[in-house]
Amino acid sequence: MKGNVMDTMSPSEALFAFVGWLTTREEPVIAGASHDASIWANLIDEFCKRHGFAEPRDGWEKRIVKEEPTFIHPQDCKCEVCRVVGPLPYSPPTQEDHR
């Protein structure tokens, strides 16, 4: 589907389509503060080109809503939560949980 899909696809639809497209790939993709993000940039670029999306505008990064930093457990964390459950990518323990 090439062409100006932004006439028919909203930004939220594009995000859902991208995530759906990721699930069709055999290779898993990992995201997180301690992982290299370049694979994500490459996948986004590929997805955008496949759908005919324009290149990002200058200053696009200034329009991002910034998130507050969260406590990140190191890969080799030995705290009780990580020891029992394993690293928690969706709801990491708080700083107080980490010993």
ROKEBA-191234 format. One record per residue (C-alpha): residue in one letter; x, y, z. Coordinates in steps of 0.1 Angstrom, whole numbers, plus 5000, padded with zeros to 4 digits. Layout:
// ROKEBA-191234
<kolvo><type>A</type><east>X</east><north>Y</north><up>Z</up></kolvo>
...
END
This chain:
// ROKEBA-191234
<kolvo><type>M</type><east>5000</east><north>5000</north><up>5000</up></kolvo>
<kolvo><type>K</type><east>5020</east><north>5030</north><up>4988</up></kolvo>
<kolvo><type>G</type><east>5009</east><north>5065</north><up>4984</up></kolvo>
<kolvo><type>N</type><east>4996</east><north>5091</north><up>5009</up></kolvo>
<kolvo><type>V</type><east>4981</east><north>5067</north><up>5035</up></kolvo>
<kolvo><type>M</type><east>4979</east><north>5096</north><up>5060</up></kolvo>
<kolvo><type>D</type><east>4948</east><north>5106</north><up>5041</up></kolvo>
<kolvo><type>T</type><east>4932</east><north>5074</north><up>5053</up></kolvo>
<kolvo><type>M</type><east>4952</east><north>5063</north><up>5084</up></kolvo>
<kolvo><type>S</type><east>4953</east><north>5083</north><up>5116</up></kolvo>
<kolvo><type>P</type><east>4985</east><north>5084</north><up>5138</up></kolvo>
<kolvo><type>S</type><east>4969</east><north>5060</north><up>5163</up></kolvo>
<kolvo><type>E</type><east>4959</east><north>5036</north><up>5135</up></kolvo>
<kolvo><type>A</type><east>4995</east><north>5037</north><up>5122</up></kolvo>
<kolvo><type>L</type><east>5008</east><north>5028</north><up>5156</up></kolvo>
<kolvo><type>F</type><east>4984</east><north>4999</north><up>5159</up></kolvo>
<kolvo><type>A</type><east>4993</east><north>4988</north><up>5124</up></kolvo>
<kolvo><type>F</type><east>5030</east><north>4989</north><up>5132</up></kolvo>
<kolvo><type>V</type><east>5026</east><north>4968</north><up>5163</up></kolvo>
<kolvo><type>G</type><east>5005</east><north>4943</north><up>5144</up></kolvo>
<kolvo><type>W</type><east>5031</east><north>4942</north><up>5117</up></kolvo>
<kolvo><type>L</type><east>5058</east><north>4934</north><up>5144</up></kolvo>
<kolvo><type>T</type><east>5038</east><north>4904</north><up>5154</up></kolvo>
<kolvo><type>T</type><east>5041</east><north>4889</north><up>5119</up></kolvo>
<kolvo><type>R</type><east>5079</east><north>4889</north><up>5121</up></kolvo>
<kolvo><type>E</type><east>5097</east><north>4858</north><up>5132</up></kolvo>
<kolvo><type>E</type><east>5125</east><north>4877</north><up>5148</up></kolvo>
<kolvo><type>P</type><east>5116</east><north>4890</north><up>5183</up></kolvo>
<kolvo><type>V</type><east>5124</east><north>4926</north><up>5191</up></kolvo>
<kolvo><type>I</type><east>5133</east><north>4937</north><up>5226</up></kolvo>
<kolvo><type>A</type><east>5127</east><north>4972</north><up>5240</up></kolvo>
<kolvo><type>G</type><east>5140</east><north>4988</north><up>5272</up></kolvo>
<kolvo><type>A</type><east>5163</east><north>5012</north><up>5286</up></kolvo>
<kolvo><type>S</type><east>5192</east><north>4988</north><up>5287</up></kolvo>
<kolvo><type>H</type><east>5187</east><north>4976</north><up>5250</up></kolvo>
<kolvo><type>D</type><east>5200</east><north>4992</north><up>5218</up></kolvo>
<kolvo><type>A</type><east>5172</east><north>5011</north><up>5201</up></kolvo>
<kolvo><type>S</type><east>5187</east><north>5011</north><up>5166</up></kolvo>
<kolvo><type>I</type><east>5167</east><north>4980</north><up>5155</up></kolvo>
<kolvo><type>W</type><east>5136</east><north>5000</north><up>5164</up></kolvo>
<kolvo><type>A</type><east>5147</east><north>5029</north><up>5142</up></kolvo>
<kolvo><type>N</type><east>5153</east><north>5005</north><up>5113</up></kolvo>
<kolvo><type>L</type><east>5120</east><north>4987</north><up>5117</up></kolvo>
<kolvo><type>I</type><east>5101</east><north>5020</north><up>5119</up></kolvo>
<kolvo><type>D</type><east>5119</east><north>5032</north><up>5088</up></kolvo>
<kolvo><type>E</type><east>5110</east><north>5000</north><up>5069</up></kolvo>
<kolvo><type>F</type><east>5074</east><north>5002</north><up>5080</up></kolvo>
<kolvo><type>C</type><east>5071</east><north>5039</north><up>5070</up></kolvo>
<kolvo><type>K</type><east>5086</east><north>5032</north><up>5036</up></kolvo>
<kolvo><type>R</type><east>5063</east><north>5003</north><up>5030</up></kolvo>
<kolvo><type>H</type><east>5033</east><north>5025</north><up>5038</up></kolvo>
<kolvo><type>G</type><east>5045</east><north>5056</north><up>5019</up></kolvo>
<kolvo><type>F</type><east>5048</east><north>5077</north><up>5051</up></kolvo>
<kolvo><type>A</type><east>5068</east><north>5109</north><up>5048</up></kolvo>
<kolvo><type>E</type><east>5101</east><north>5113</north><up>5065</up></kolvo>
<kolvo><type>P</type><east>5100</east><north>5128</north><up>5101</up></kolvo>
<kolvo><type>R</type><east>5098</east><north>5166</north><up>5101</up></kolvo>
<kolvo><type>D</type><east>5127</east><north>5187</north><up>5115</up></kolvo>
<kolvo><type>G</type><east>5123</east><north>5191</north><up>5152</up></kolvo>
<kolvo><type>W</type><east>5100</east><north>5160</north><up>5156</up></kolvo>
<kolvo><type>E</type><east>5116</east><north>5151</north><up>5188</up></kolvo>
<kolvo><type>K</type><east>5105</east><north>5184</north><up>5204</up></kolvo>
<kolvo><type>R</type><east>5069</east><north>5172</north><up>5200</up></kolvo>
<kolvo><type>I</type><east>5073</east><north>5141</north><up>5222</up></kolvo>
<kolvo><type>V</type><east>5056</east><north>5141</north><up>5256</up></kolvo>
<kolvo><type>K</type><east>5085</east><north>5133</north><up>5279</up></kolvo>
<kolvo><type>E</type><east>5081</east><north>5105</north><up>5304</up></kolvo>
<kolvo><type>E</type><east>5095</east><north>5106</north><up>5339</up></kolvo>
<kolvo><type>P</type><east>5125</east><north>5083</north><up>5343</up></kolvo>
<kolvo><type>T</type><east>5118</east><north>5051</north><up>5361</up></kolvo>
<kolvo><type>F</type><east>5142</east><north>5030</north><up>5382</up></kolvo>
<kolvo><type>I</type><east>5158</east><north>5004</north><up>5359</up></kolvo>
<kolvo><type>H</type><east>5171</east><north>4972</north><up>5373</up></kolvo>
<kolvo><type>P</type><east>5205</east><north>4961</north><up>5360</up></kolvo>
<kolvo><type>Q</type><east>5206</east><north>4929</north><up>5339</up></kolvo>
<kolvo><type>D</type><east>5222</east><north>4910</north><up>5367</up></kolvo>
<kolvo><type>C</type><east>5200</east><north>4922</north><up>5395</up></kolvo>
<kolvo><type>K</type><east>5197</east><north>4899</north><up>5425</up></kolvo>
<kolvo><type>C</type><east>5169</east><north>4917</north><up>5444</up></kolvo>
<kolvo><type>E</type><east>5142</east><north>4895</north><up>5459</up></kolvo>
<kolvo><type>V</type><east>5116</east><north>4905</north><up>5432</up></kolvo>
<kolvo><type>C</type><east>5139</east><north>4898</north><up>5403</up></kolvo>
<kolvo><type>R</type><east>5152</east><north>4866</north><up>5419</up></kolvo>
<kolvo><type>V</type><east>5117</east><north>4852</north><up>5423</up></kolvo>
<kolvo><type>V</type><east>5099</east><north>4866</north><up>5393</up></kolvo>
<kolvo><type>G</type><east>5127</east><north>4877</north><up>5370</up></kolvo>
<kolvo><type>P</type><east>5132</east><north>4911</north><up>5354</up></kolvo>
<kolvo><type>L</type><east>5098</east><north>4929</north><up>5351</up></kolvo>
<kolvo><type>P</type><east>5096</east><north>4947</north><up>5318</up></kolvo>
<kolvo><type>Y</type><east>5061</east><north>4960</north><up>5323</up></kolvo>
<kolvo><type>S</type><east>5060</east><north>4972</north><up>5359</up></kolvo>
<kolvo><type>P</type><east>5094</east><north>4973</north><up>5374</up></kolvo>
<kolvo><type>P</type><east>5098</east><north>4973</north><up>5411</up></kolvo>
<kolvo><type>T</type><east>5104</east><north>5005</north><up>5429</up></kolvo>
<kolvo><type>Q</type><east>5138</east><north>5018</north><up>5442</up></kolvo>
<kolvo><type>E</type><east>5127</east><north>5006</north><up>5476</up></kolvo>
<kolvo><type>D</type><east>5122</east><north>4970</north><up>5464</up></kolvo>
<kolvo><type>H</type><east>5158</east><north>4969</north><up>5450</up></kolvo>
<kolvo><type>R</type><east>5184</east><north>4959</north><up>5476</up></kolvo>
END
